[in-house]
Amino acid sequence: MLCAGEFLRGRQPLNYRHAFHAGNFADLVKHAVLLRLLAGRDAEPLTIIDTHAGRGLYDLAGVEARKSGEAQAGIVRLMAAKDAPAAFGPLVAQVKTLNAAGVRRYPGSPWLIAQALRSSDAYVACELRPEEHAALRELMKAKPNVTTLCADGYATAASRISPVGQALVLIDPPFERADDYRQVVETLAAVRRRNPKAQALVWLPLKDLETFDSFLRDLE
C-alpha cells in the first residue's frame, strides 16, 4: 500500500475540487506514481477502481485552474524543465500527446488509466457529482473496458473489487466530509477482505502529523 499527501497547514475545512488543482505539484507526484504502478503490472488481468475520478481531463485555461494558478508551478514548470527527473518521463509524454503546443490540457487519472488499459483489464471510475460525472462519461464513452458510475466510490470499491487477480484501488477524495478518513480505512479493509492481493494508492492531505498518524494506526 502506498500513501502520499500534500501539507496543508492551517487550511480547514478543506474543499478540494480537482479542477482547481489540476496539474499542481501534488498531481504530478500522484500521476507519476500511478503510471509507474501501471507499467509494473504483470500479465494477469488488472481491475482498477477509482473512487473519486473527477472529469478525467482538465482545461488549464479554465476559470477554476486560472483562479488557483497552481498548474503554473506544477505541470507548466515541469514541461519547461530541461533536467526533469526520469520518474516524470511517462507523465510528460502523456501531456505532450494532449497538447500540440504549450500546456492547455492536463490528464486526470481516468485519462491516464484508460490509455494504459489492455483488453483483459477493466476500469470502474466513480464520480458522485452529476456534472463532473457527465463530463467523465462523455470523455470515456469510446474507451473499451471502462465503466463510469455516478455513485459512491467507497461503496463501489468494496462491492465491485474483483476477488481474484490483480486489483488496484485509487482513492483521492475531496475531504469535504468529516468521515473521509474513516471511510478510506473501512473501504480498504473491505477491499482486502475480498482480494488480499489488492493494492491501493491513497491521496490525502497532511493537515497535521497527529491526524496522519491516527489514520495509519487505524489502517494497521
The 8 nearest C-alpha neighbors of each residue, nearest first, counted from 0:
[[1, 199, 198, 200, 2, 201, 197, 167],
 [0, 2, 200, 199, 201, 3, 198, 202],
 [3, 1, 201, 200, 202, 0, 4, 203],
 [4, 2, 202, 201, 203, 1, 5, 29],
 [5, 3, 203, 204, 202, 205, 6, 2],
 [4, 6, 204, 205, 7, 25, 203, 3],
 [7, 5, 205, 206, 8, 204, 4, 207],
 [8, 6, 206, 10, 205, 5, 204, 9],
 [9, 7, 206, 10, 6, 207, 205, 11],
 [8, 10, 11, 7, 206, 207, 12, 6],
 [11, 9, 8, 7, 12, 13, 206, 14],
 [12, 10, 13, 9, 206, 8, 14, 7],
 [11, 13, 10, 14, 175, 174, 9, 177],
 [12, 14, 11, 175, 15, 174, 10, 173],
 [15, 13, 175, 173, 12, 16, 174, 11],
 [14, 16, 173, 13, 17, 174, 175, 19],
 [17, 15, 18, 19, 173, 14, 20, 53],
 [16, 18, 20, 19, 21, 53, 15, 173],
 [17, 19, 21, 20, 16, 63, 64, 57],
 [20, 18, 63, 64, 17, 16, 67, 21],
 [19, 21, 17, 18, 23, 69, 22, 64],
 [22, 20, 18, 23, 17, 19, 70, 26],
 [21, 23, 70, 74, 26, 73, 20, 105],
 [22, 24, 73, 70, 69, 26, 25, 20],
 [25, 23, 73, 27, 26, 28, 22, 72],
 [24, 26, 28, 27, 23, 29, 5, 4],
 [27, 25, 29, 23, 22, 24, 28, 30],
 [26, 28, 24, 30, 25, 29, 31, 22],
 [27, 29, 31, 25, 26, 30, 32, 24],
 [30, 28, 26, 32, 27, 31, 33, 25],
 [29, 31, 33, 32, 27, 28, 26, 34],
 [30, 32, 28, 34, 33, 29, 87, 27],
 [33, 31, 35, 29, 30, 34, 28, 36],
 [32, 34, 30, 36, 35, 31, 29, 37],
 [35, 33, 37, 31, 36, 32, 38, 30],
 [34, 36, 32, 38, 33, 37, 39, 31],
 [37, 35, 39, 33, 34, 38, 32, 40],
 [36, 38, 34, 39, 35, 40, 33, 115],
 [37, 39, 35, 36, 40, 34, 115, 41],
 [38, 40, 36, 37, 35, 41, 34, 42],
 [41, 39, 37, 38, 36, 42, 43, 45],
 [40, 42, 43, 39, 44, 165, 38, 45],
 [41, 43, 44, 40, 45, 119, 165, 117],
 [42, 44, 41, 45, 164, 165, 40, 119],
 [45, 43, 120, 119, 165, 164, 42, 46],
 [44, 46, 165, 120, 166, 43, 121, 47],
 [47, 45, 166, 121, 120, 122, 167, 165],
 [48, 46, 122, 167, 168, 166, 123, 121],
 [47, 49, 123, 168, 122, 124, 156, 169],
 [48, 50, 169, 124, 52, 51, 125, 168],
 [49, 51, 152, 125, 170, 153, 52, 48],
 [52, 50, 126, 172, 125, 171, 49, 53],
 [51, 53, 126, 49, 125, 124, 50, 109],
 [52, 54, 55, 126, 131, 51, 17, 132],
 [55, 53, 135, 131, 134, 56, 132, 52],
 [54, 56, 107, 109, 110, 53, 135, 106],
 [57, 55, 106, 107, 54, 105, 110, 104],
 [58, 56, 105, 104, 59, 106, 18, 21],
 [59, 57, 104, 61, 60, 103, 105, 56],
 [58, 60, 103, 64, 61, 104, 57, 65],
 [61, 59, 58, 65, 103, 64, 62, 104],
 [62, 60, 58, 59, 64, 63, 65, 57],
 [61, 63, 65, 64, 66, 60, 59, 19],
 [64, 62, 19, 66, 65, 61, 18, 67],
 [65, 63, 19, 59, 66, 67, 61, 62],
 [66, 64, 68, 62, 63, 67, 60, 61],
 [65, 67, 63, 64, 68, 62, 19, 61],
 [66, 68, 69, 64, 65, 19, 63, 20],
 [69, 67, 65, 70, 66, 71, 64, 72],
 [70, 68, 23, 67, 71, 72, 20, 73],
 [69, 71, 23, 73, 22, 72, 74, 68],
 [72, 70, 75, 69, 73, 68, 76, 74],
 [73, 71, 70, 76, 69, 75, 23, 74],
 [72, 74, 23, 24, 70, 71, 76, 75],
 [73, 75, 77, 22, 76, 70, 78, 23],
 [76, 74, 71, 78, 77, 73, 70, 102],
 [75, 77, 79, 74, 73, 78, 72, 71],
 [78, 76, 74, 80, 79, 75, 73, 83],
 [79, 77, 75, 76, 80, 74, 91, 102],
 [78, 80, 76, 77, 75, 81, 74, 83],
 [81, 79, 77, 82, 83, 78, 76, 75],
 [80, 82, 83, 79, 78, 77, 84, 76],
 [81, 83, 80, 84, 85, 77, 79, 78],
 [82, 84, 80, 81, 85, 77, 87, 88],
 [85, 83, 86, 87, 82, 88, 77, 80],
 [84, 86, 88, 87, 83, 89, 82, 91],
 [87, 85, 84, 88, 31, 89, 35, 32],
 [88, 86, 85, 90, 31, 89, 84, 91],
 [87, 89, 91, 85, 90, 86, 92, 84],
 [90, 88, 92, 91, 87, 93, 34, 31],
 [91, 89, 93, 92, 87, 88, 31, 94],
 [90, 92, 88, 94, 93, 89, 87, 95],
 [91, 93, 89, 95, 90, 94, 88, 96],
 [94, 92, 90, 96, 95, 91, 89, 97],
 [93, 95, 91, 97, 96, 92, 90, 105],
 [94, 96, 92, 98, 97, 93, 91, 99],
 [95, 97, 93, 94, 98, 92, 99, 91],
 [98, 96, 94, 95, 104, 99, 93, 105],
 [99, 97, 95, 100, 96, 102, 101, 104],
 [98, 100, 97, 101, 95, 96, 102, 103],
 [101, 99, 98, 102, 95, 103, 97, 96],
 [100, 102, 103, 98, 99, 75, 78, 95],
 [101, 103, 104, 98, 75, 100, 105, 59],
 [102, 104, 59, 58, 60, 101, 98, 105],
 [105, 103, 58, 57, 59, 102, 97, 98],
 [104, 106, 57, 56, 94, 22, 107, 58],
 [107, 105, 56, 110, 55, 57, 111, 108],
 [106, 108, 55, 56, 109, 110, 111, 105],
 [107, 109, 111, 110, 112, 55, 106, 30],
 [110, 108, 55, 112, 111, 107, 113, 52],
 [109, 111, 113, 55, 108, 112, 107, 106],
 [112, 110, 108, 114, 109, 113, 106, 115],
 [111, 113, 109, 115, 114, 110, 108, 116],
 [114, 112, 110, 116, 115, 111, 109, 142],
 [113, 115, 111, 112, 116, 110, 142, 109],
 [114, 116, 112, 113, 111, 117, 37, 38],
 [117, 115, 113, 114, 120, 112, 118, 121],
 [116, 118, 120, 119, 115, 121, 44, 144],
 [117, 119, 120, 116, 144, 143, 121, 44],
 [118, 120, 44, 117, 121, 45, 116, 43],
 [121, 119, 45, 44, 117, 118, 46, 116],
 [122, 120, 46, 144, 145, 47, 45, 123],
 [121, 123, 47, 145, 48, 46, 144, 146],
 [122, 124, 146, 48, 147, 145, 47, 49],
 [125, 123, 147, 49, 52, 48, 146, 148],
 [126, 124, 148, 50, 152, 52, 51, 150],
 [125, 127, 149, 51, 132, 52, 128, 53],
 [126, 128, 149, 150, 151, 129, 125, 132],
 [127, 129, 131, 130, 126, 132, 149, 53],
 [130, 128, 132, 131, 133, 127, 149, 126],
 [131, 129, 133, 132, 128, 134, 54, 135],
 [132, 130, 54, 134, 128, 133, 129, 53],
 [131, 133, 135, 129, 126, 134, 130, 149],
 [134, 132, 130, 136, 135, 131, 129, 137],
 [135, 133, 137, 131, 132, 54, 136, 138],
 [134, 136, 54, 132, 138, 133, 137, 55],
 [137, 135, 133, 139, 138, 134, 140, 132],
 [136, 138, 134, 140, 135, 139, 133, 141],
 [139, 137, 135, 136, 140, 134, 55, 141],
 [138, 140, 142, 136, 137, 141, 135, 145],
 [141, 139, 137, 142, 136, 138, 145, 143],
 [142, 140, 139, 143, 138, 137, 145, 136],
 [141, 143, 139, 140, 145, 144, 113, 138],
 [142, 144, 145, 141, 118, 113, 140, 116],
 [143, 145, 121, 122, 142, 146, 120, 118],
 [146, 144, 122, 143, 142, 123, 121, 147],
 [147, 145, 123, 124, 122, 148, 144, 121],
 [148, 146, 124, 125, 123, 136, 145, 149],
 [149, 147, 125, 150, 124, 126, 146, 132],
 [150, 148, 127, 126, 132, 125, 129, 147],
 [149, 151, 127, 148, 125, 152, 126, 155],
 [152, 150, 153, 154, 127, 155, 125, 149],
 [151, 153, 50, 155, 125, 154, 150, 156],
 [152, 154, 156, 155, 151, 186, 50, 157],
 [155, 153, 157, 152, 156, 151, 158, 186],
 [154, 156, 152, 158, 157, 153, 159, 151],
 [157, 155, 153, 159, 154, 158, 160, 152],
 [156, 158, 190, 154, 189, 155, 186, 159],
 [157, 159, 155, 156, 160, 154, 190, 189],
 [160, 158, 156, 155, 157, 161, 48, 154],
 [159, 161, 156, 158, 157, 162, 190, 166],
 [160, 162, 163, 159, 46, 166, 194, 164],
 [163, 161, 194, 193, 160, 164, 195, 166],
 [164, 162, 161, 194, 165, 166, 196, 193],
 [165, 163, 44, 166, 43, 45, 162, 161],
 [164, 166, 45, 44, 197, 46, 43, 196],
 [167, 165, 197, 46, 45, 47, 198, 164],
 [166, 168, 47, 198, 199, 197, 46, 48],
 [169, 167, 199, 48, 47, 49, 200, 170],
 [168, 170, 49, 200, 199, 201, 48, 50],
 [169, 171, 201, 50, 172, 202, 49, 200],
 [170, 172, 202, 51, 201, 169, 173, 203],
 [173, 171, 174, 51, 170, 179, 203, 202],
 [172, 174, 15, 175, 14, 16, 171, 13],
 [175, 173, 176, 172, 179, 13, 14, 15],
 [174, 176, 173, 14, 13, 177, 15, 12],
 [177, 175, 174, 178, 179, 173, 180, 13],
 [176, 178, 179, 175, 174, 180, 181, 12],
 [177, 179, 181, 176, 180, 182, 174, 183],
 [178, 180, 182, 181, 176, 177, 174, 183],
 [181, 179, 183, 182, 178, 184, 214, 177],
 [182, 180, 184, 178, 183, 179, 185, 214],
 [181, 183, 179, 185, 180, 184, 186, 178],
 [184, 182, 186, 180, 181, 185, 179, 187],
 [183, 185, 181, 187, 182, 186, 218, 188],
 [184, 186, 188, 182, 187, 183, 181, 189],
 [187, 185, 189, 183, 188, 184, 157, 153],
 [186, 188, 190, 184, 189, 185, 191, 183],
 [187, 189, 185, 191, 186, 190, 184, 192],
 [190, 188, 186, 192, 187, 157, 191, 185],
 [191, 189, 187, 157, 193, 192, 188, 194],
 [190, 192, 195, 194, 188, 193, 189, 187],
 [191, 193, 189, 190, 194, 195, 188, 187],
 [194, 192, 162, 190, 191, 189, 195, 160],
 [193, 195, 162, 191, 196, 197, 192, 190],
 [194, 196, 191, 197, 192, 193, 190, 162],
 [197, 195, 194, 198, 165, 166, 191, 164],
 [198, 196, 166, 194, 195, 167, 191, 165],
 [199, 197, 167, 0, 166, 168, 196, 200],
 [200, 198, 168, 0, 167, 169, 201, 1],
 [199, 201, 169, 1, 2, 170, 168, 0],
 [202, 200, 170, 2, 169, 171, 199, 203],
 [201, 203, 171, 3, 4, 2, 170, 200],
 [202, 204, 4, 201, 205, 3, 171, 5],
 [205, 203, 5, 4, 206, 6, 7, 202],
 [204, 206, 6, 207, 5, 4, 7, 211],
 [207, 205, 7, 8, 204, 6, 208, 210],
 [206, 208, 205, 209, 210, 211, 8, 6],
 [207, 209, 211, 210, 212, 205, 206, 213],
 [210, 208, 212, 211, 207, 213, 214, 206],
 [211, 209, 213, 208, 212, 207, 214, 206],
 [210, 212, 208, 214, 209, 213, 205, 215],
 [213, 211, 209, 215, 214, 210, 208, 216],
 [212, 214, 216, 210, 211, 215, 209, 217],
 [213, 215, 211, 217, 212, 216, 218, 210],
 [216, 214, 218, 212, 213, 217, 219, 211],
 [217, 215, 213, 219, 218, 214, 212, 211],
 [216, 218, 214, 215, 219, 213, 184, 181],
 [217, 219, 215, 216, 184, 214, 188, 187],
 [218, 216, 217, 215, 214, 184, 188, 213]]
